[in-house]
């Protein structure tokens, strides 16, 4: 509205909120159709503030969302939230771009073109949910009956619990996820050393942060970004090892451009120094660890790992290794963060590095102490199986196509294996899988994604459950449109920074758009059709998602109903943090030496093994991949806000490499490995080692259905080889690393 | 200035309902039966020969397309598999394409002004072509001042629906949707308000 000018009639009406004219729905077809979408107004346009939890990454930060007249306008951080601390990252802020992406999958669809292939038009037609669910459930039952439960492949993370009830009712051993390329090694190793995977990093109370390639403060997780910044503000010292000078390196007090894959050598040498000079927290080790029991084995094991040896492998000077080891051990509390997607954790020797990192934290005496790694204090929210106990699930017998049954700890972890899946589908068990469902996954996140796509294309019936038409959609027989987290409902505990039990609600900020549905609803509806006995209440009727949510909040003592919790948005039980003196391992002690590893033929202590591949004359460069700060893996490139911030990727090379190749900034080059090649423009930077090239992950979408992301950049996964389970076992890799940082490549100027 | 519509194209207000019925039913993707019913109703409405001819051609083309053909072409043109060749949302035709953005809010403001609000479950954003045409129909048949109708026409319909109609004719493979594009273009030309409002230069871009 302009100032100094009389209101126009329309402006007056808007301000007054009055109807300027009267209209009535007549008894005509168009009028009826219109009336199904609009109704006589009950009042003025409303503005609401709703609390919810982000779901773009596992930081799941609390948000306050402003919704005007049914449209999500913007989101802000929720100050009371332990995770976000009132702050949001660019990804969280992009929530309207998630829900209002025009390319969303909007309706259930089935293909009409029997010819399948990437880039081949499936000839989609919309179908009703009933038809889609009947089709999928019948095909699933038919597959189980004719080929067995193990002929079903589910590509999905193991959540939420209602979805997992459906997956468990199928009874297939073939639920596969990306965790071998993520935190599976950490989960396996920490599970044995600490008795649990420790999400908690009390960075902001730490005095010394010693980091092996952990670029988290600079990229992915807000919960780490702001607590890292807080630590710096309070004067913590930060030492950072990474082959490229990331944003974390720029914030560090000391930065070492370490040789890729040699972090383990440095960590082993530091442990040796700390042990031999007895700089560790003696009381902590004696009271809370199995150090007294295995003292001799431990000292003998680390004795050969001299700083000079490590310096040779890593390019980190021996005197710095010694000095930093001494500083770290005696500056308490200190922390060695370790998380998925840190560079060090994703080499073939990543699991051994995870073990070494766990030991360094123990030597500092900071485990479950302020300023250290800690066990998250979680609220007691019952699972759906506790609320409505199911009949016994069928045993997961038969063929594991990804080979995880060959590896005791990978099988026990029950996650993975992206990196061995194609080997199983194409070579070990061709034709075994007859029916597959993807839930928010595509082959873009798999190593050697071209081969992974070929492997998925061998599956006769594929159901894609997703919010966006990703690359795998071209291969689908049925598409089920998933609602986004902005439209979802859940209870979201603060598990990464659970200093005390706290839960933030996730609630629909807007109703599910188009005909999309939540994964819980899809699971129940498929379950009713395929395995009805698993989806019933004791009275024989089917349970609903609202009943599950109501029971969860009631039984956890959070509120009387989910609706009541929605109105409040956040629940806390701020008990004081009492450091543990007994830990959830078999004997209550932290296990520096892991007897279970030895029992199964693995190393009970971290032993030096090289990364999988080293540069050669044919492939002279290490390939580093990273996740940019403004994207979540390969899932946000089509978000208009994040696309604007970073629309494509590049290959970063050192100026000397550029001079040798005679290429200039922005010139497109060919990067090739033993499994594939990509073309990308170069970014020339002295911030990367001369022997490395870096390609940010997440770009190179090949789905033409993604209007913004299609054809932008290239996939790092086209250069990263997959592997076999036999290779993993041959290197005695206890964590089943996906080896996504192990590729070596050649860079060539295009003619 | 916009060309004056041909005499035979001229429409009286009472003749708008069946024509809008066809446009809203087909462009909102209600499926074969609803499309057929809307055309049957239009055929029975004693429209002037110019419009009766359109309706007859559309009916024939609809039968040729059949339920599955209609559906496959609807999805191909409007729902993004293979790239939403002819996006049915005004927001998609802006310099900065955006769903549920300013154009959606603009239509919602008009709806509010007419005493309407979106139902909780609004299946498409308010700037969907079927919603804009529906709102226009309500304005024409209700007690709405002509200056408001003209303003709505200028702010929303005129800025993109002609380009949408042209794109539809260009991109459609099925004769039914080619005809529908032509039918919509003729309706826009004939629409009573255009004589009073003229047209303004379109500043929208055709989505790539």
Boltz contact constraints between the chains, C-beta under 6 A:
constraints:
  - contact:
      token1: [A, 13]
      token2: [B, 113]
      max_distance: 6.0
  - contact:
      token1: [A, 19]
      token2: [B, 115]
      max_distance: 6.0
  - contact:
      token1: [A, 20]
      token2: [B, 113]
      max_distance: 6.0
  - contact:
      token1: [A, 21]
      token2: [B, 114]
      max_distance: 6.0
  - contact:
      token1: [A, 21]
      token2: [B, 143]
      max_distance: 6.0
  - contact:
      token1: [A, 21]
      token2: [B, 144]
      max_distance: 6.0
  - contact:
      token1: [A, 22]
      token2: [B, 142]
      max_distance: 6.0
  - contact:
      token1: [A, 22]
      token2: [B, 143]
      max_distance: 6.0
  - contact:
      token1: [A, 23]
      token2: [B, 114]
      max_distance: 6.0
  - contact:
      token1: [A, 23]
      token2: [B, 138]
      max_distance: 6.0
  - contact:
      token1: [A, 23]
      token2: [B, 142]
      max_distance: 6.0
  - contact:
      token1: [A, 28]
      token2: [B, 17]
      max_distance: 6.0
  - contact:
      token1: [A, 28]
      token2: [B, 21]
      max_distance: 6.0
  - contact:
      token1: [A, 29]
      token2: [B, 21]
      max_distance: 6.0
  - contact:
      token1: [A, 29]
      token2: [B, 25]
      max_distance: 6.0
  - contact:
      token1: [A, 29]
      token2: [B, 38]
      max_distance: 6.0
  - contact:
      token1: [A, 30]
      token2: [B, 20]
      max_distance: 6.0
  - contact:
      token1: [A, 30]
      token2: [B, 21]
      max_distance: 6.0
  - contact:
      token1: [A, 30]
      token2: [B, 24]
      max_distance: 6.0
  - contact:
      token1: [A, 30]
      token2: [B, 134]
      max_distance: 6.0
  - contact:
      token1: [A, 30]
      token2: [B, 137]
      max_distance: 6.0
  - contact:
      token1: [A, 33]
      token2: [B, 24]
      max_distance: 6.0
  - contact:
      token1: [A, 33]
      token2: [B, 28]
      max_distance: 6.0
  - contact:
      token1: [A, 34]
      token2: [B, 134]
      max_distance: 6.0
  - contact:
      token1: [A, 37]
      token2: [B, 119]
      max_distance: 6.0
  - contact:
      token1: [A, 37]
      token2: [B, 122]
      max_distance: 6.0
  - contact:
      token1: [A, 38]
      token2: [B, 111]
      max_distance: 6.0
  - contact:
      token1: [A, 38]
      token2: [B, 116]
      max_distance: 6.0
  - contact:
      token1: [A, 38]
      token2: [B, 118]
      max_distance: 6.0
  - contact:
      token1: [A, 39]
      token2: [B, 119]
      max_distance: 6.0
  - contact:
      token1: [A, 40]
      token2: [B, 115]
      max_distance: 6.0
  - contact:
      token1: [A, 41]
      token2: [B, 115]
      max_distance: 6.0
  - contact:
      token1: [A, 41]
      token2: [B, 116]
      max_distance: 6.0
  - contact:
      token1: [A, 41]
      token2: [B, 117]
      max_distance: 6.0
  - contact:
      token1: [A, 45]
      token2: [B, 112]
      max_distance: 6.0
  - contact:
      token1: [A, 69]
      token2: [B, 108]
      max_distance: 6.0
  - contact:
      token1: [A, 70]
      token2: [B, 118]
      max_distance: 6.0
  - contact:
      token1: [A, 71]
      token2: [B, 100]
      max_distance: 6.0
  - contact:
      token1: [A, 100]
      token2: [B, 99]
      max_distance: 6.0
  - contact:
      token1: [A, 100]
      token2: [B, 100]
      max_distance: 6.0
  - contact:
      token1: [A, 102]
      token2: [B, 92]
      max_distance: 6.0
  - contact:
      token1: [A, 102]
      token2: [B, 99]
      max_distance: 6.0
  - contact:
      token1: [A, 103]
      token2: [B, 80]
      max_distance: 6.0
  - contact:
      token1: [A, 121]
      token2: [B, 82]
      max_distance: 6.0
  - contact:
      token1: [A, 123]
      token2: [B, 72]
      max_distance: 6.0
  - contact:
      token1: [A, 124]
      token2: [B, 75]
      max_distance: 6.0
  - contact:
      token1: [A, 124]
      token2: [B, 81]
      max_distance: 6.0
  - contact:
      token1: [A, 125]
      token2: [B, 71]
      max_distance: 6.0
  - contact:
      token1: [A, 125]
      token2: [B, 72]
      max_distance: 6.0
  - contact:
      token1: [A, 511]
      token2: [B, 120]
      max_distance: 6.0
  - contact:
      token1: [A, 511]
      token2: [B, 121]
      max_distance: 6.0
  - contact:
      token1: [A, 704]
      token2: [B, 83]
      max_distance: 6.0
  - contact:
      token1: [A, 705]
      token2: [B, 80]
      max_distance: 6.0
  - contact:
      token1: [A, 705]
      token2: [B, 81]
      max_distance: 6.0
